[in-house]
Amino acid sequence: MTRYLITGGAGFIGSHLTDALIARGDAVRVLDDLSTGRRENLPAGAELVVGDVADPAAVRAAMDGMDGCFHLAAIASVARASSDWLGTNRANLVGAITVFDAARAARTPVVYASSAAVYGDCPIQPIVETAPTRPRSAYGADKLACELHAAVATGVHGVPTVGLRFFNVFGPRQDAASPYSGVISIFAGRLRRGEPVDVFGDGAQTRDFVYVADVVAALVAAMTRLPDGSPVFNVCTGSPTSVRDLAHHIAALCGQAATLRSRPPRDGDIRHSVGAPAAARAALGLAPPLALPDGLTRVLDWLATTR
């Protein structure tokens, strides 16, 4: 039986990964401080260790005996990183270094979450992995620094690492009540209740929305294949969707018209963020992603069961 540690495994993406690994017969230990993750997200059979990913003793103990580590623990909020710069740095960067440090004793492979935020407002669309990295947020800067430390972990300490730059991940278990959750979850929740949705600026901003099951498939493939050299890959679809079009798609699936409420543009909002998926598909053997309407339908079905 293969044994994996998942940091942040009680959260949105982490719990879906935990489900997938448990379903195929792996043993899973989850390290989570439960600040945003939930115990009820975890399937039977997963071992939960409540602890801080930036605590070296807690991470070393959790890493003991593991065949691989998926490092997903983070404060994934640009807004919170701006208001609590030091606190989010501790979770997002110090936490990653703590994981890499614990992994080097046994050279335990680490597949870790990076982010499209490392690119900032990139002039190259779709964005390839070799595009300039110019983060415009503390969150993006921390994620880019994670990649640099992963390269040190591999090149200096012999820890196999693979980084995955997630674009806009969506799916069940994203918290629509939270201001930090994905726009799809927020829109879907409001439209199902017949409420207007807020669109900042003109709503023509485009994003690359990737379903959580495709993210899980990329994580598992990265751990299975472990390409040499501490590579990083985009996890995306390559298909742009504007914020306005997204609202109309969701409304149509709800059988109603969307009422859009215009809000002033947000400072620092990136105009376009669409990734190029070719490198990840080739290196990791990924299947084509789930189509956006199919993913939206799954989210709406899930919301219907949680009302």
ROMAR-87909 format. One record per residue (C-alpha): residue in three letters; x, y, z. Coordinates in steps of 0.1 Angstrom, whole numbers, plus 5000, padded with zeros to 4 digits. Each point is the difference from the previous one (the first is absolute). Layout:
// residues N
ALAXYZ;...
END
This chain:
// residues 307
MET500050005000;THR501450344990;ARG499950265027;TYR499550374993;LEU500050325021;ILE497750284988;THR500550335017;GLY496750204998;GLY498249674993;ALA496850115017;GLY499650304977;PHE498350034966;ILE502649854976;GLY501749795027;SER496849815010;HIS499349914964;LEU503649874997;THR499549815033;ASP496849844986;ALA501849894968;LEU503049845018;ILE497949825026;ALA497749874972;ARG502949844982;GLY501349835032;ASP502850245012;ALA500550105036;VAL499650375006;ARG501050225029;VAL498750355000;LEU501850295018;ASP497650295003;ASP499550285025;LEU496250014991;SER500150384996;THR498249954967;GLY499949624996;ARG497249805016;ARG500149665016;GLU496849904983;ASN501750044966;LEU502249695007;PRO499049654991;ALA500049715023;GLY503549855002;ALA501950334998;GLU502250085030;LEU499750365012;VAL502850175018;VAL499050355012;GLY503150214998;ASP501850304985;VAL501849954967;ALA502650265011;ASP500849805032;PRO503149794993;ALA499349745027;ALA496449954988;VAL501149974964;ARG502849765007;ALA497749785020;ALA497450004973;MET502649934973;ASP501349695019;GLY499549684980;MET498550174970;ASP500849904964;GLY499050344986;CYS498650345010;PHE497550224983;HIS500550355014;LEU496750194996;ALA499850195033;ALA499850384994;ILE498150315006;ALA498850034964;SER498850365001;VAL501550304982;ALA497950235022;ARG501149845033;ALA503650004989;SER499850374995;SER498450075034;ASP502149745020;TRP503249994981;LEU502149835027;GLY497449765010;THR499349874965;ASN503749994993;ARG500549765030;ALA497349774987;ASN500850024963;LEU503850024998;VAL501349905034;GLY497649714999;ALA501349884966;ILE503650035012;THR499149805032;VAL498549724978;PHE503149994977;ASP502349995030;ALA498149715016;ALA500049824967;ARG503850024995;ALA500849755028;ALA498549714980;ARG499950184966;THR496349975000;PRO498550124968;VAL497950325002;VAL497450114976;TYR498950355009;ALA497450264991;SER501350324983;SER497750254983;ALA499350204968;ALA500550305023;VAL503849964994;TYR499450144965;GLY498350335010;ASP498550194972;CYS501849804972;PRO500050154965;ILE500349654985;GLN496649824996;PRO499649725003;ILE502749995027;VAL502849744995;GLU502249885028;THR503050204986;ALA498150335001;PRO501450275023;THR499149965037;ARG499050345013;PRO497649955030;ARG497950305010;SER499049875034;ALA501749875031;TYR498249674994;GLY501549974965;ALA503550105013;ASP499849735027;LYS499049744974;LEU502950094977;ALA502349985030;CYS498749655007;GLU501149904965;LEU503550145006;HIS500349815033;ALA498749684983;ALA502850034975;VAL502450035030;ALA498449705016;THR500549794969;GLY503450144988;VAL501750025034;HIS498249755022;GLY498949744975;VAL496250035007;PRO498049934969;THR497550294995;VAL497350094975;GLY498150335001;LEU496650054985;ARG498850354992;PHE496349995006;PHE497850244980;ASN496450055012;VAL499049685016;PHE496349945007;GLY497849725012;PRO498049865029;ARG501150105035;GLN501150354990;ASP498450235026;ALA497650244983;ALA499550195032;SER503750105002;PRO501250324983;TYR503249804992;SER498449714981;GLY499949964963;VAL497750224979;ILE498149704986;SER498949895035;ILE499050355009;PHE498050064967;ALA498449665002;GLY498950055036;ARG498550354993;LEU498349904967;ARG498449695016;ARG498550245026;GLY498850244973;GLU502350275011;PRO502150234978;VAL503749944995;ASP502650265003;VAL502250074970;PHE503150215006;GLY500850244971;ASP498649904966;GLY500049635007;ALA502149934969;GLN502949865021;THR500849654989;ARG501049705022;ASP500949644995;PHE497649795020;VAL501249645007;TYR497849745018;VAL501449865032;ALA500049644988;ASP502450104972;VAL502350165026;VAL499949685021;ALA501049804968;ALA502950244995;LEU501249965036;VAL499949624998;ALA501749994967;ALA502750235012;MET500749785029;THR499949684979;ARG502350134973;LEU502350245019;PRO501750164971;ASP503650095006;GLY501350355008;SER497450165024;PRO497750104971;VAL496950225003;PHE496949954978;ASN496850204994;VAL496849825011;CYS497450164977;THR497749954971;GLY501450254975;SER496450144995;PRO499250365010;THR496650095015;SER499050355008;VAL498450085034;ARG496950124983;ASP499749694978;LEU500649795031;ALA497050165018;HIS497849944969;HIS501149634997;ILE499149945036;ALA496750184998;ALA499049804969;LEU500749675019;CYS497950145028;GLY497250064975;GLN499950385005;ALA501550324987;ALA503050155018;THR499750345017;LEU503450165000;ARG500850285024;SER502950224990;ARG502750085025;PRO503050234997;PRO503249824987;ARG502149855027;ASP503650135004;GLY502549774985;ASP497549774983;ILE501749804972;ARG498350054967;HIS500749664984;SER501349685015;VAL499849694977;GLY502549725001;ALA501649784974;PRO499549645010;ALA502249824974;ALA503149955021;ALA498149845029;ARG498049784977;ALA503149874983;ALA502249955031;LEU497249865023;GLY497949824975;LEU496850205009;ALA496749944983;PRO498050294985;PRO498350205028;LEU496449995009;ALA498050254980;LEU498950315020;PRO496249944996;ASP500549645014;GLY502050135029;LEU497450275007;THR497249755000;ARG501949795026;VAL500450315022;LEU496350094998;ASP499149645008;TRP502250015030;LEU498650335011;ALA496549864997;THR500949735026;THR501550245024;ARG497350275003;
END
